[in-house]
Amino acid sequence: MENENKTYRMIISGGGTGGHIYPAIAIAHAWSQRYPGTDILFVGAEGKMEMQKVPEAGYKIVGLPIAGLQRSLSLKNLSFPFKVLSSLKKSKEIIRSFLPDLVVGVGGYASGPILFTAQQMGIPTLIQEQNSYAGLTNKLLAKKAKAICVAYPGMEKFFPKDRLHYTGNPVRSDILDLEGKKEIGIAHFGLNPDLPTLLVLGGSLGARTINQAIAASMGLFQAKGYQVLWQTGRYYFNDMKNLVASSGFKEIHPKEFILEMDLAYAVADLVISRAGALSVSELSLVGKPVIFIPSPNVAEDHQTKNAMAFFSEAAALILPDDEAVEKLPELVDKLMSDKATRHSLGENIKKLAKKEAANEIVTVLESMIK
């Protein structure tokens, strides 16, 4: 390939949640494998988790003073216009000093100012939209973007069709092969190899409704002989850990955060999860039966739309957030005792997986700079 020995300078912007950060890092890894000498700079939002996670992955990052609008009436909204102006000014300084060949936006607060500025300065931009319902910022930025990479079919209702690429969402590479990892995972998490395992995921900070539903279901799960590997999230960990300790239930295993997600997926017989873009993409790749409990506290209710894209293909079940505490125990029990349905859900969700997402996005980026 004519570009094989070339090096480039690339900015990747966005973050705020793992759902934005991990795809960004996966794109950086895939590009660096194809072009080893590339200089990659991440741009995030000050105080957000990307400022820690990106350096841990081995990349440089700078922060913008950007923040989102509060949905409720809040004094914080008064500072919003100033933060936007300050972020646009800093974006211009970053681009002038770094001189990127390409700018990639993965969503999150920092994505807007840096992509907008790059477009004004004539630098090619690519948008990676993870959700099945496009956010307002990406819809506006798409007008001048060279390419938009999406994770769901039918996204031409939001974006110009001639620049749309159906690539899927990039995910961390360790989950792509779970062969032989179940026994390792059982030992790692201290699980009982003879009991079926329910994996509960509510994101790095935690999901209140999911935690309440699991807390209300613990007695039933223990009585039925189901063990639970439970990522409670940072906000809820101490309360849930104390609750489990006081109940005396030995097969409920609360964890603040699960770093070894490949091992967690490997041990799971059934998964309960929010329906953020990253979770949905990972679960399709590992082919596990899942009950999605979409968060109602997200823009344009996009988690419900993500989950519905799978439910409509008989590839997952959905439980509305406001019904979860009451209905989750019975639904889990029904699925745990129905191996055929679990197998069918797992096979159907696997059909929707896009394994080569990061490499496909790199190929689109290549076409933009040739």
C-alpha positions as CSV (number, residue, x, y, z in Angstrom):
1,M,0.0,0.0,0.0
2,E,1.4,3.4,-0.9
3,N,0.9,4.8,2.6
4,E,2.6,1.9,4.4
5,N,5.7,3.8,5.4
6,K,4.0,7.1,6.0
7,T,3.3,8.6,9.4
8,Y,0.4,10.9,10.3
9,R,-0.8,13.2,13.0
10,M,-4.3,12.4,14.3
11,I,-6.5,13.9,16.9
12,I,-9.2,11.7,18.5
13,S,-11.7,13.7,20.6
14,G,-14.6,12.8,22.9
15,G,-15.2,10.8,26.1
16,G,-17.3,11.2,29.2
17,T,-18.2,7.5,29.5
18,G,-16.5,4.2,28.7
19,G,-18.9,3.9,25.8
20,H,-17.0,6.8,24.1
21,I,-13.5,6.1,25.5
22,Y,-13.0,2.4,24.7
23,P,-14.0,2.8,21.0
24,A,-11.7,5.8,20.7
25,I,-8.8,3.8,22.1
26,A,-9.6,0.8,19.9
27,I,-9.5,3.1,16.8
28,A,-6.1,4.5,18.0
29,H,-4.7,1.0,18.4
30,A,-5.9,-0.2,15.0
31,W,-4.5,2.9,13.2
32,S,-1.2,2.6,15.1
33,Q,-0.9,-1.1,14.0
34,R,-1.2,0.0,10.4
35,Y,0.9,3.1,10.7
36,P,3.3,2.6,13.6
37,G,4.9,6.0,13.6
38,T,1.7,8.0,13.9
39,D,1.5,10.7,16.5
40,I,-2.0,10.5,18.1
41,L,-3.3,13.2,20.5
42,F,-6.6,12.7,22.4
43,V,-8.7,15.6,23.4
44,G,-11.1,15.1,26.3
45,A,-13.2,17.1,28.8
46,E,-11.4,18.3,32.0
47,G,-12.4,16.2,35.0
48,K,-13.9,13.3,33.0
49,M,-12.8,9.7,33.1
50,E,-10.9,9.9,29.7
51,M,-8.3,12.1,31.5
52,Q,-7.3,8.9,33.4
53,K,-8.2,6.1,31.0
54,V,-6.4,7.4,27.9
55,P,-3.0,7.8,29.6
56,E,-3.4,4.3,31.1
57,A,-3.8,3.1,27.5
58,G,-0.5,4.8,26.5
59,Y,-1.7,7.9,24.7
60,K,-1.3,11.7,25.4
61,I,-4.5,13.7,26.2
62,V,-5.3,17.3,26.7
63,G,-8.5,18.6,28.3
64,L,-11.1,21.2,27.3
65,P,-13.1,23.1,29.9
66,I,-16.3,22.0,28.3
67,A,-19.3,20.6,30.1
68,G,-22.9,19.7,29.2
69,L,-26.1,21.6,29.8
70,Q,-27.9,20.4,32.9
71,R,-31.4,19.2,32.1
72,S,-32.9,20.7,35.2
73,L,-32.8,24.4,35.9
74,S,-29.3,24.9,37.3
75,L,-27.0,27.8,38.0
76,K,-24.3,25.6,36.3
77,N,-26.0,26.4,33.0
78,L,-25.1,30.1,33.3
79,S,-21.4,29.2,32.7
80,F,-22.2,26.9,29.7
81,P,-21.7,29.6,27.0
82,F,-18.4,30.7,28.5
83,K,-17.2,27.1,28.6
84,V,-18.1,26.6,25.0
85,L,-16.3,29.8,23.9
86,S,-13.2,28.9,26.0
87,S,-13.2,25.3,24.5
88,L,-13.4,26.6,21.0
89,K,-10.5,29.0,21.6
90,K,-8.4,26.2,23.2
91,S,-9.4,23.8,20.3
92,K,-8.0,26.3,17.8
93,E,-4.7,26.5,19.8
94,I,-4.5,22.7,20.0
95,I,-5.0,22.3,16.2
96,R,-2.6,25.1,15.3
97,S,0.1,23.6,17.5
98,F,-0.4,19.9,16.7
99,L,-1.3,20.3,13.0
100,P,-3.3,17.1,12.6
101,D,-3.9,15.4,9.2
102,L,-7.2,14.0,10.5
103,V,-9.6,14.6,13.4
104,V,-11.9,11.8,14.7
105,G,-14.9,12.5,17.0
106,V,-16.4,9.7,19.0
107,G,-19.1,11.7,20.9
108,G,-19.0,13.2,24.4
109,Y,-18.6,16.8,25.4
110,A,-15.1,17.4,23.9
111,S,-16.0,16.1,20.5
112,G,-18.1,19.1,19.5
113,P,-15.6,22.0,19.8
114,I,-12.6,20.2,18.4
115,L,-14.5,18.8,15.3
116,F,-16.2,22.1,14.6
117,T,-12.9,23.9,14.8
118,A,-11.2,21.4,12.6
119,Q,-13.9,21.7,10.0
120,Q,-13.6,25.5,10.0
121,M,-9.8,25.1,9.4
122,G,-10.3,22.7,6.5
123,I,-9.0,19.5,8.2
124,P,-10.8,16.2,7.3
125,T,-13.1,14.9,10.1
126,L,-14.7,11.6,10.8
127,I,-17.6,11.1,13.2
128,Q,-18.1,7.7,14.9
129,E,-21.7,7.5,16.1
130,Q,-22.2,4.6,18.5
131,N,-25.9,4.8,19.1
132,S,-28.9,3.9,17.0
133,Y,-30.3,7.4,17.6
134,A,-27.9,10.2,16.6
135,G,-27.3,13.0,19.0
136,L,-27.9,16.7,18.0
137,T,-24.2,17.6,18.0
138,N,-23.2,14.8,15.6
139,K,-26.2,15.6,13.3
140,L,-24.9,19.2,13.1
141,L,-21.2,18.2,12.6
142,A,-22.1,15.6,10.0
143,K,-22.9,18.4,7.5
144,K,-19.2,19.1,7.0
145,A,-17.7,15.7,8.0
146,K,-15.9,13.7,5.4
147,A,-17.3,10.4,6.8
148,I,-19.7,9.1,9.4
149,C,-19.2,5.6,10.8
150,V,-22.2,4.1,12.4
151,A,-23.1,0.9,14.4
152,Y,-26.6,0.3,13.1
153,P,-28.3,0.1,9.7
154,G,-30.8,2.7,8.7
155,M,-28.9,5.7,9.9
156,E,-29.4,7.6,6.7
157,K,-32.4,9.2,8.5
158,F,-29.9,11.2,10.5
159,F,-26.9,11.5,8.2
160,P,-26.0,12.1,4.5
161,K,-26.2,8.7,2.9
162,D,-23.2,9.2,0.5
163,R,-20.8,9.6,3.5
164,L,-22.2,6.9,5.7
165,H,-20.3,3.7,6.6
166,Y,-21.8,0.8,8.5
167,T,-18.8,-0.4,10.5
168,G,-20.1,-1.3,13.9
169,N,-18.6,-0.1,17.2
170,P,-15.0,-0.9,18.0
171,V,-14.5,-2.8,21.2
172,R,-11.5,-3.9,23.4
173,S,-9.8,-6.8,21.6
174,D,-9.6,-9.1,24.6
175,I,-13.3,-10.0,24.4
176,L,-13.1,-11.2,20.8
177,D,-11.9,-14.7,21.9
178,L,-13.4,-16.3,25.1
179,E,-12.2,-19.8,24.2
180,G,-10.9,-21.6,27.4
181,K,-11.5,-18.5,29.6
182,K,-14.4,-19.8,31.6
183,E,-12.4,-21.9,34.1
184,I,-9.9,-19.0,34.4
185,G,-12.8,-16.6,35.2
186,I,-14.4,-18.9,37.8
187,A,-11.1,-19.1,39.6
188,H,-10.4,-15.4,39.3
189,F,-13.8,-14.3,40.7
190,G,-13.9,-17.0,43.3
191,L,-17.1,-18.6,41.8
192,N,-18.6,-22.0,42.2
193,P,-18.0,-24.0,39.0
194,D,-21.2,-26.1,39.6
195,L,-23.7,-23.1,39.7
196,P,-25.1,-21.1,36.8
197,T,-23.8,-17.5,36.7
198,L,-25.8,-14.3,36.3
199,L,-23.6,-11.3,35.3
200,V,-24.9,-7.9,36.2
201,L,-23.5,-4.7,34.6
202,G,-24.7,-1.2,35.3
203,G,-21.7,0.8,34.1
204,S,-18.6,2.1,35.9
205,L,-20.6,4.5,38.1
206,G,-23.5,2.2,38.7
207,A,-27.2,1.9,37.8
208,R,-29.5,2.6,40.7
209,T,-32.5,0.6,39.4
210,I,-30.5,-2.4,38.4
211,N,-28.8,-2.5,41.9
212,Q,-32.2,-2.1,43.6
213,A,-33.6,-5.0,41.5
214,I,-30.7,-7.3,42.3
215,A,-30.9,-6.4,46.0
216,A,-34.6,-7.3,45.9
217,S,-33.9,-10.6,44.0
218,M,-31.0,-11.9,46.1
219,G,-33.1,-14.2,48.3
220,L,-34.7,-15.9,45.3
221,F,-31.4,-16.2,43.4
222,Q,-29.7,-17.8,46.5
223,A,-32.7,-20.2,47.0
224,K,-32.7,-21.3,43.3
225,G,-28.9,-21.8,43.3
226,Y,-27.9,-19.0,40.9
227,Q,-24.7,-17.2,41.7
228,V,-24.3,-13.5,40.8
229,L,-21.2,-11.6,39.6
230,W,-22.4,-8.1,40.2
231,Q,-20.7,-4.9,39.0
232,T,-22.4,-2.4,41.3
233,G,-20.5,0.7,40.2
234,R,-18.6,3.2,42.3
235,Y,-21.6,5.1,43.7
236,Y,-23.3,2.0,45.1
237,F,-20.5,-0.5,46.0
238,N,-20.2,0.1,49.8
239,D,-24.0,-0.1,50.3
240,M,-24.4,-3.2,48.2
241,K,-21.4,-4.9,49.7
242,N,-22.7,-4.3,53.3
243,L,-26.2,-5.5,52.2
244,V,-24.7,-8.8,50.9
245,A,-22.5,-9.2,54.0
246,S,-25.5,-8.7,56.4
247,S,-27.7,-11.2,54.4
248,G,-25.1,-14.0,54.6
249,F,-25.6,-14.9,51.0
250,K,-22.4,-16.7,49.9
251,E,-23.1,-16.8,46.1
252,I,-23.7,-13.1,45.5
253,H,-20.4,-11.4,44.6
254,P,-20.5,-7.6,44.4
255,K,-17.6,-5.8,42.7
256,E,-17.2,-2.0,42.4
257,F,-15.8,-2.4,38.9
258,I,-14.9,-5.4,36.7
259,L,-11.7,-4.7,34.8
260,E,-11.3,-8.3,33.3
261,M,-14.5,-8.1,31.2
262,D,-13.4,-11.0,29.0
263,L,-13.4,-13.3,32.0
264,A,-16.7,-11.9,33.2
265,Y,-18.4,-12.6,29.9
266,A,-16.8,-16.1,29.7
267,V,-18.4,-17.2,33.0
268,A,-21.9,-15.7,32.3
269,D,-24.9,-17.9,31.5
270,L,-27.2,-14.8,31.4
271,V,-26.4,-11.1,31.5
272,I,-28.4,-8.1,32.8
273,S,-27.2,-4.8,31.5
274,R,-27.9,-1.2,30.6
275,A,-28.1,-0.7,26.8
276,G,-25.3,1.8,26.2
277,A,-23.6,1.6,22.9
278,L,-20.5,-0.2,24.1
279,S,-22.4,-2.7,26.2
280,V,-24.6,-3.6,23.3
281,S,-21.7,-4.0,20.9
282,E,-19.7,-6.2,23.3
283,L,-22.6,-8.4,24.2
284,S,-23.3,-9.1,20.5
285,L,-19.7,-10.1,20.0
286,V,-19.6,-12.5,23.0
287,G,-23.0,-14.0,22.0
288,K,-24.5,-14.1,25.5
289,P,-28.2,-14.0,26.3
290,V,-29.1,-10.6,27.8
291,I,-31.9,-8.8,29.5
292,F,-31.5,-5.1,28.7
293,I,-32.8,-2.5,31.2
294,P,-32.3,0.7,29.3
295,S,-31.4,3.8,31.3
296,P,-34.2,6.4,31.1
297,N,-31.7,9.2,32.0
298,V,-30.0,9.6,28.7
299,A,-30.4,12.0,25.7
300,E,-33.3,11.2,23.4
301,D,-33.8,7.9,25.3
302,H,-31.2,6.3,23.0
303,Q,-30.6,3.3,25.2
304,T,-34.2,2.1,24.6
305,K,-33.7,2.6,20.9
306,N,-30.4,0.6,21.0
307,A,-32.1,-2.2,22.9
308,M,-35.1,-2.2,20.6
309,A,-32.8,-2.8,17.6
310,F,-31.8,-6.1,19.2
311,F,-35.2,-7.0,20.6
312,S,-36.8,-6.6,17.1
313,E,-34.4,-9.4,15.9
314,A,-35.2,-11.7,18.8
315,A,-31.7,-11.1,20.0
316,A,-32.4,-9.8,23.5
317,L,-35.1,-9.2,26.0
318,I,-36.0,-5.7,27.3
319,L,-37.3,-4.8,30.8
320,P,-38.4,-1.1,31.2
321,D,-36.5,0.6,34.1
322,D,-39.7,1.4,36.0
323,E,-40.7,-2.4,36.0
324,A,-37.3,-3.8,36.8
325,V,-37.5,-4.1,40.6
326,E,-40.9,-5.8,40.4
327,K,-40.4,-8.1,37.4
328,L,-36.7,-9.0,37.2
329,P,-36.7,-11.9,39.7
330,E,-39.4,-13.8,37.8
331,L,-37.9,-13.1,34.4
332,V,-34.4,-14.2,35.4
333,D,-35.8,-17.4,36.9
334,K,-37.8,-18.1,33.8
335,L,-34.7,-17.7,31.5
336,M,-32.3,-19.5,33.8
337,S,-34.5,-22.6,33.6
338,D,-35.0,-22.3,29.9
339,K,-31.7,-23.3,28.2
340,A,-33.2,-23.4,24.7
341,T,-34.3,-19.7,24.9
342,R,-31.0,-18.6,26.3
343,H,-29.2,-20.4,23.4
344,S,-31.5,-18.9,20.8
345,L,-30.9,-15.3,22.2
346,G,-27.2,-15.9,22.2
347,E,-27.1,-17.1,18.6
348,N,-29.3,-14.3,17.4
349,I,-27.3,-11.5,19.1
350,K,-24.1,-13.0,17.6
351,K,-25.5,-12.5,14.1
352,L,-25.6,-8.7,14.7
353,A,-22.0,-8.5,15.7
354,K,-19.4,-6.5,13.7
355,K,-16.0,-7.9,14.7
356,E,-13.8,-5.8,12.4
357,A,-15.2,-2.4,13.4
358,A,-11.9,-0.7,14.3
359,N,-10.1,-1.9,11.2
360,E,-13.1,-0.9,9.0
361,I,-13.0,2.6,10.5
362,V,-9.2,2.8,9.8
363,T,-9.9,1.9,6.2
364,V,-12.4,4.7,5.9
365,L,-9.9,7.1,7.5
366,E,-7.3,6.0,4.9
367,S,-9.7,6.8,2.0
368,M,-10.1,10.3,3.4
369,I,-6.4,11.1,3.3
370,K,-5.4,9.5,0.0
